Amino acid sequence: MKRLFFVPLLLFLLIFSAYADELDNFVINFNMQIKDDSNFKSDLSVTFGAPQERVEYYYKQVDKPADVYMIFRLSEVTKRPPEQVFEVYKKNRGKGWGVIAMELGVKPGSNEFHLLKEDKIGKHKKEKHKDKGHGKGRDKGKPKD
C-alpha cells in the first residue's frame, strides 16, 4: 500500500525537479547575458515600471542580477507585490527559483511557469526599436537609373 503512495510522489518530485532545473538554467543563462549590460538596472525599471530606487534596493539584496529580474517577473506573473516575492526569495534563498515560484502558487509546467522563462527585457527592447521609424531609408524606394 505504501508503494502506491510512493510512486506518484516520486514521479512528481522528478517532474518538479526537471522543471525547477529548467527555470534555474534560464536564470544562469540570463545572468551570463546581462553581466556586462550597464543599462540592466534602468531596463528593469522601465520594463516593469518600477522606481529606480526599488530596483537598486533589490539589486543590493540579492545574489545575482537576474534574481532582481525574477523578483519583478514573478510579481507580474503571480500578480503579487514585489515585496512579497522578495520575502519568499529570502526565505528560500539557495533552493532555486522553481521552489520560489511553486511557493508563490506557480505550478511546474503551467502557462505561468513558461512565462517566467521569457526574456521580457529583451522583448521590450525589440518592441522599442520596432516603434522607431525604420522606414525606407535614404536611397530605398527610389527607382534606379
N, C-alpha and C positions, 0 to 999 in steps of 0.2 A: 504494500500500500504506500509505503514511503517513496518508492521509486516513481509512482505515478505523479507525485508532487515534485520530485527532484528533477525529472526530465524536462518539464516545461520551464522550471526555474532556470535550469542550466541553459536551455535554448534562449530564454530571454536575456540572460547575462551575456551570452555570446553575441547576440544581435546588438544589444546595447553597447557592448564593448567595441564592436565594429563601427557603429555609428559615432560613438564618442571619439574614437581614434580618427575618424574621417574629419570631424569638426576640429580636433586638435591639430591635425595636419594642415587644415586650411589656415589656422591661426599661425602656425610655424611658417608656412609659405608667405602669408601676408606680412609677417614681421620681416622676412628677408626682402620683400618688395619695397617696404617703406623705410628701411633702416637709414637710407641716405636722402630721404624726402624731407627737405627743410620746410615744406608747406603742409606737412601732415596735420599739425595741430589746427591750423586755420581751415584746412579742408574738412576736418572733423566738425569744427564749429559751424561751417556753412552747410555741410551735408545734413547734419542733424538738428540745425537751428539751436545749437547750444551756445550759451555765452562763453567767450574765450576763457574767462576766469574758471568756469566749471571744468572745461577741458584741461586746463593747466592743473587744477586740483587733482583730478583723477590721474593725470599723467605722472604726478609725483608719488601717487599712492600704489601704483601697480608695478608688476614685474617687467612687462614688455609693452611697447607702444600699441600693439594690436589688441591688448587687453582693454584699452580705452575704447577702441572701436567696438569691441564685443559688448562692452557695457552699454553703449548707446544703441547698438544694433538689437541687442536683447530687449532693451527698454522699448524700442519701437515695435518689435515683433510681438512682445507679450503685453504691450500697452500698460506697462508699469513704469513708474518714475525711475530714472537712472539711479537715484539714491537707494532704492530698494534692490535693484540689480547689484549695485556695488556692495551692499550689505551681504547678499548671498555670495558674491565673489569672495569677500573677506573671509566668510565662514568656511568656504570650500576651496580656498586658495591651494593650488597644487594638485587638486583632484581632477582638473581638466574642465573644459568648457562644456563637454557633454553632460557632466554631472550638474554643473551650474544651470544649464538650460533645462534639464529634467526637473530640478528642484523648483524652477520657475514655471513648470507646467508644460514645457515643450516636449512632446513625445518623440522619441527616436524615429526617424523616417517620415515624420509628418511634414506637411507643407511648410509650417513654421520653421522646422528644423532645417529644411533645404534653403529657406530664405536667409538663414544665418550665414550661410556659406557664399552669399552673393557679395561681391565687392561693390558696395554701394558708393563708395568714394570714387572709384574708377568709373562707374556708370554715370555718376553725377558730373564728373569732368568731361566725359564724352558728350553728354547732353548739352553742357555749357558750350563746348566747341561747336556742336551742331547748330546751336542757336545763332552763332556768329555768322554773318553773311558769307558763306562760301559760294559766291556767285560764279560767274563765268570767267572771271579773271580779266587781265588786261587784253590779251590777244585772242581769247577763246570766243567763239561765236562769230568772228569776223570772217568773211569769205577770203579765201586765199587767192593771190594774184595769179 
